[in-house]
């Protein structure tokens, strides 16, 4: 069913309503036959149940007639009353369980359906959206919403609708007995429902604050337990207990306030129940004394009052729960079912990237309109060229990579790969042909085999092992108890930073995309492993267009070209040797960073330090390659390079 909505939805995302009521109705419609069946069976269950006092009255009437006639055998009238009574009892039981069977069948389907659709919708949200929302909170929202839809429907079908049936049928039966009885119960029902709803709205804010206080206490306990080692090493056990006691005191105040309001509701409920029982009994007794009703109708009236009270008990609490369920759905819908920021254009293509020729043409971008990062930036990166991106934090390196991956939409200009605007490509096609090794790779809580194979799902076990060998991950994997079947923990917490990075490199090796992006890909490795990995990466880079974001300049000295960023501008562009010879910003960066790296020879063999202009050979250094021709020299569109800024004189952070 297509949903008319004003929000922008990505192609392939499920069509979901953006208001809670329409959202719930949308999922009810998918199982309308099941919900209709539950509605019918629950209506029958409630009707049969409330008709039992009527059957009891008929049995008493039949017994009274038989006794007055001096007969003890079951006559037709008494037999019919007993048959009605048994039929109502059996019907109430059967219809109740059939409705329950429908509920336990459709409930899990409904929750899974909502979860599946919300997750599919969430997948299409932008990097900006995911950065602004906690992953745990989003997962909790999906779970709450899926449960909230089911709980809202159950509250309507199995709480409020049966009460409506009970009130309606009871008033009808009492009207048959005498209009005064029906009028009294009708007035009581209207006042009871109205006041219960009003009390629930008054209680809700206090219940919400109490729940929030309990959640905050749980969070503080989890935080304290997580940091017990720190508390022990700083001898702060007593401080942590006092810190928790303060939160418990705040929780106690909120919970007591909520409980006091709940107690007021209970006072109202008990008083109302007493009024109904006493009032109905008084009315029935008065009418019986006047001869307006007989004994059977008297028994029916008093029995009905007890059943009404039983059904209506805790109605205020049910209203509170209903508000909570609807609130959970509203929170989930308002958080997740929002416009997608990045949407594939109609008719977007999925071209095969063969050359990897990258062009940025007059690109302007800012995370906010008042803070531009790039203004009319022009860069050309020929196919097969290996380019380093260097500069201070915040200079635009990571933003450059993010725009190439289309994690954000540019404000103006064009980014093209092999002449195709990336906005004209499907996002799946773009991301399938670009590999990224981030500085802090995140792994799934799955096996090592599954994490590596994520680079290419159809890879064989042998290909996975070969990729792990190239990434120098096979050695530590083989030493693990379950080898490639070992679970890595949430976000890979069971592995060290260097091990996670090697798994990420193996995954990229297996993917074998034509464009490779590295963001400090060897920053978590020791120097010996770094040398081995760098040799591997040098092999992986062959024939690919490569961009290397680097804070450690030793990782870019052997690349074909280096771009120096500052405040969103490329202020220098050239090879390592050219930039050192120029004596500008890059040379000052190099002079400040080169002291901490390994020299060309061991300390005992070194006779004199190398001059600063001649960079020491790194363990991973490879012969420098000349930039690929492709009809372009690879400079920043031939524009004159700006003079180095004074900011470069500052020491590195």
Helices and strands as residue ranges (DSSP letters): H 20-30, H 32-68, H 76-123, H 127-131, H 135-155, I 156-160, H 161-177, H 179-226, H 228-233, H 237-289, H 295-312, H 315-336, E 358-368, E 371-381, E 386-390, H 397-404, E 412-417, E 420-421, G 422-424, H 427-432, E 434-437, H 448-453, H 461-470, H 474-479, G 483-485, G 490-492, H 497-511, E 515-519, H 527-541, E 545-549, G 553-555, E 561-566, E 569-574, H 576-582, H 585-593, G 594-596, G 646-649
